[in-house]
Amino acid sequence: MTHRLDRLAQVLGLFYLLDRLWKILAVVAFFRRPPPPVPTQWPSLTLLCPITHSPNDLRSVLIARAHLAYSGQHECLLICDPADQATQAICMEVMERYPTWPARIVLVAPDHGTLASKIAKLRTALPEAHGEILCFVDDDILLRPDALRILVPYVMQSTTGAAFGLACYTRWQTLAESLMSGFVNTNALLSYVPVTYLVEPFTITGHCFALRREVFTAIGGLEGMEERIDDDHELARRVRRSGLRNVQTPLVYDVDNRLARLRDYHMQMRRWLVIPRQAMLPHLNLRERSAMLFGSLGSLLPPLLLLLALVTRRRVPWLSLGSSLGYVAATQALLEHAYLGRAMPLRQALLLPILNWLMPLYIGLISLGNNTIVWRGQRLRVERGGTYAIIEE
């Protein structure tokens, strides 16, 4: 019996090694693809930036946008709530500091309570956008200087509907931030990129994405999304129905996501699990669901090795478990050096066993919960298909 358990541990360890290898090879191949040719004449571009008061470092976000390098005309619309004087003051401060930055503030009246929703902000600002390219960017995204030059050539391809990038989380000050940044940075590239070799991208990463204005108009823009919580998923579906593609690009951007407490981390993870389960999964076909499942099965192997090591207390399972952690550390070092351009602080590397061995169990447990989330201070029930209802306290 003990011999069989040792063999099982070795097989699980081998499967995990193979899972990491095919994923890292997919990432390497993805970043080695030749980019599309640059446009002979760069199109005009509008950055649409809905801003809601939050603890995130808005000043750094805006300074990064003031430093964007782009060869064509571009403008930045900072879409704010009229009552949010503090946010407007930060916008004005950065605009005065960088007078050549083509940015202006757009105020949008609230549609619910005291704040305007993201969709209301975007729909109100769109008539003021003059660019041939529309680029939608969240208010916690720090774009690197060459972001637009990387993204736009993909958008200009005739078969492209929407183009989007890859996140790199940069906050490590609290335990909650460290767990979130560690989770994203050890999983994002190895989750999103390999799946593109199995199926066409079926959703958009909503942090930062761009479309040609003509495409955005032809697919209906944001019409009918007022009651939806999955605007990025729905936009991706509209792109696909039009016969165009959602394109994963090698653009890497930074995310300044501040989380003070573990409760904040838990609520964000719940949103990330509940919204796709309720709003995206019902629209996927069998092949797309199978690709998602195949891509995620490898993450279950380290928890199984941990369980086997704890139950048997034998040397071989413990060695296999330790090897799995070594694979993670090695691949993460490669991803950070070659592609992310940001390294996990040395002391936060102590969280790797938690991220590798326990995080899949945590995700499994919260996936069993109901379909309620907390978002922007409101408790919501996310319905199957993507609509939502506010739950009165």
N, C-alpha and C positions, 0 to 999 in steps of 0.2 A: 504493500500500500504506500509506504513512504517513498519507495522508488518511483511509483507512478506520480506522486505529488511533485517530486523533484523534476520529473520529465515534463509535467504540466507547466511548472514554473519556467522551465527553459523554453518551452514552446511559446508561452505567452510573451516572454521577453524577446524572442526572435520575431514574433509577429509585430511587436511594438517597434523594434528596430526597423523592420521593413516598412511599417507605416510612416515612420519619420523620414526614411530615405526617399520614398516615392514623393512625399510632399515637398521635401527640401529640393529635390531634383526638379519638381514642377515649378517651384519658385525661381530657381536659378534659370531655367529655360524661359520663364515668363519675362524676367528682367533682361534677358539677352535678346529678346525679339527686337528687330529693327523698328524704330518708331516711324509713324507716317511722315511723309515729306512735309516740311513747313510750308505754310501758304505763301504764295508769291506776293500776296497783299494781305496783311493780317486784318481780319474783320474787326469792326468796332464791338465793344463788349461792355455789358453792364453787370456789376456785382450787386446782387440783391441781398441785403444783410438785415434780416429781422432781428431786433434786439429787445430782450426782456430783462429787466433788472434781476441780477443774480450775483452770487459771491465770486463768480469767475473774474479773471483779470482782463476786463474789457480794454483797458488802456493798452496793454501789450498786444492784444488781438488787433486793435486798430492801427497801432504803430507798424505791425507786420504788414498790414494791407497797404499802408502808405509807402512801403518799400517794395511793393510788387513791381517786377520788371515786365513790361509788355511792349511789343513793337507797334501796336496799333492804338487807336483811340480807345479809351476806357473811362468809365465813371463808376462811382461807388455810392449806392443809395443806402443810407443808414436809417432804418425804419423803426421809429420809436413810439412809445406811448406818450401822449401829451402830459400826463400827470407825473411821468418819470423824469423829474428835473435833474436828478443826479446823473442818470445815463446821458441825457442831452449835454450836460456840462462836460462830461468826459469826451464826448464826440467833438464838441466845440474846441476843447483844449487841444486835442490832437490835430484837428483841422487848422487851427491857428499855428501850431508848431510846424506843420508841413503845408505851407500855403500853396504849393504846386500840386498837392494831392487832389485829384478831381472828385471830391466827395461832397455830398450834401445830405441834410437831414430831411426825412419825410415823416410827418406826424400822422398817426392813424387813430381815429376815435375808437374807444372800446366797443366790442360787440358782445362781450359777456363780462359782467362785473365792472371792475375798474381798468382792465387791460384788454387790449386787442389780441385775438388769437394769431398764431403764426400765419394761417391761411388768410385771415382778414388783412394782415399787414402786407403780405405779398400781393394780394389782389388789388389793394389800394395803390401800391407803389408801381405796379406793372405799367400803367399808362404813362408814367414819367420815365420809364426806361427806354433809352434810345439805341441800345446796342443791338447788333445783328446776332450776337451771342448773349444768352442769358445764363448767368452763373449764380447759383443759389448757395449761400454759405451761412452756416450757423454762427451764433455769437460767441462760441467758445473755441473756434477753429483758428489757429495761427498758421496762415499760409506761408510757405517758404518763398523766397524771392522769385524763383523760377516756376512757380506753380502754374501760372496761366500759360506760359510758353510750352509746358509739358501737356496741359489738358487740351488746349484749343486745336492742335493738329488732329487729335482723335475725333473731336466734335465735328470737324470739317469733312470727315469722310462721308461719302454719299450714303453708306449703309448704316451709319450711326444715328441712333435716336438720342440717347443720353449717354454721357461719359462721366465717370466718377473715379474716386481715388481710394487710398488706403490710409487708415488711421494709425498714428503713433501717439500714445498717451504719455504725457510728460510730467504729471504731478505725482510726487512721492513724499509729501510732507507729513501726511497722517497715515495711519494703518489702513483706513478705508481707501484713500487715494492709492496707496501702494498696492493693495490687493486689486483694485480696478486696473491700474496701469500695467501691473504684472500680468493680469488675466488677458487683457487686450493684446499686449505686445508679444506674448508667447503664443497667441492663438490666431490673430487676425490674418497674417500673411499665409499661415499654414491651413487656414480654413477657407478663405475666399478665393485664393489664387488656384489651388489644385482643382477645385470644383469646376473652374472654367474650362478645364480639359475634358470634363465629363458631360457637361450641359452648358447651353448658352446662359449667361447671367439672367436670372429671373426677377431680380430686384435691384434697387439702387441704394447705395449707402448715402443716406440723406445729409450727412455732414457737409459735403461739397460736391455738387454735380452741375453739369452744364448741358444746354441744348441750343441748337440753332433756333432763332425766333420763329422761323417758318414752320419748323417741326413742332415746337411748343404750341403754336396756334392751331396747327392742323389736327393735333390729337386732343384738342379741347382744353389745353392749359390746366388751370386749377378749378374749372367749372364743376360744380356739384360736389366739392370736397369739404364743404363747411362742416358737415356732420361726421366726417371721417377722421380717424386718428392715424391712418396709414397713408398719408399723402405720398410718401416716397414709393411705397409698394404699388399704390394705385397708378402713379405716373409711369412706373416701369411696365405695368400691365398695358397701359394705353400705348406706350411705345411699341410693345411687341404686337399688339393688335393691328398697328399701322403697317407692319411688315418690316420695321427697323429693329436695330439691335441695341441693347444696353451693353455698354463696353466698359469692362474693368481696365483701368489704365495704371501705369506704374507711378502715378503721382502719389507721393507720401506727404501728408500734412500732420501738424501737431495739434493735439487736443488738450486744452487747459481745463480739466474737469475737476473742480474743487468739491471734496466730500469731507465734511468735518467729522461725521460719526459713522460707525458701522451700520447704523440704521439707514443712513443715506445710501450707503453702498447696496444694502439689501433691497431697498425700494427701486434703485436703478436697475439692478439685475432682474427684479421681477418684471419691470417694464420691458426689458430686452427679451424676456422669454414669453410673456403673455401676448404682447402685440403681434409678433410674428406667428405665434401659434393660432391666434384668433383671426388675424387679418391676412396673413400670407399663405400659410399652409393649406387652407381650404381651396386655394386657387391653383395649387401645383398638381402636375400630372404625376403618374407613377414613376416615370424615369427621373423626374426632378426630385421627388421624395426619396427615391432610392439613392441618388447621388448625395443628398444631404446626409442620409443614414450612413452610407459608406464612408463619407468624409469624417464623421464624428465617432465611429466605432472605436478607433484607435485610442481615444481619450479614456475609454473604459478599462483599458488593460492595466495601467498602473494601480487603480484601486483594487482590481482583482489580485494583482501581485501582492499588494499590501495585506489584503485579507488572508491570502495564502501564507504569507510570512508570519503573520500574527498567530494563525491557527496552528501551523506546524512547528514554528520556532526552529526551523531547520536552516542550514547554511545556504543551500542552493536557492530557495525562494528569496532569502535576504539579498543574496548576490544579484539575482535577477532584478529585484526591486531597486537596488542601488544603481545597477546598470541603466535602468530606465531613466533615472534622474540624471545620469551622466549624458545620455542622449539628448535630453532636454537642454542641459547647460551648454553642450557643444553646439547644437543647432541654434540656440538663442544667441550665442556669441557671434555666430556667422551672420544671422539675420540683422543684428544690431550694427555690426561693422560694415556689412556690404550694402544693406538696403534701408534700414530705419534711420541710420545716422545718429541715433541716440542710444546711450547705454543705461541699463538698469544700475542704480547706485549699488555699490558693493554690499552694503549692509542689508539692502532689500533682497539681495540674492538668497538670503536665508529663508525667504518665503517660497522659494521654488518647490520644496517638498509639499507645502500646502497646496500650491497651484497645480502640481502634478498629480498628487495622490488623493487629495480631499476635495478639490474644487468640483470634479465631475459628480461626486456624491451630493454635494450641496446643490448643484444645478438640477440633478435628478429630483431631489426632495422638493425644491420650490416649484419645479415643473408640475408637480402633482396638485398644486394649490388651485384656488378658484381663479376667475378671470377679472379680478379687481386689481387696480393699480393706483398709486398716488403720483400725480403729475402736476407740477407747478402749483402745489398747495391744494389741489382738488383730488377727491377720491372719485375714480371713474370705474365703470363697468364696461369692459371691452366686449362687444358682441361679435359673434362669429360672422366674418365677412368684412369687418373693419369699421363699423359704426360704433358709437359709444354713448353712454348715458352718465350724467353727473349724479353721484350718490349724495344726497343731502345728509349731513351729519345729524 
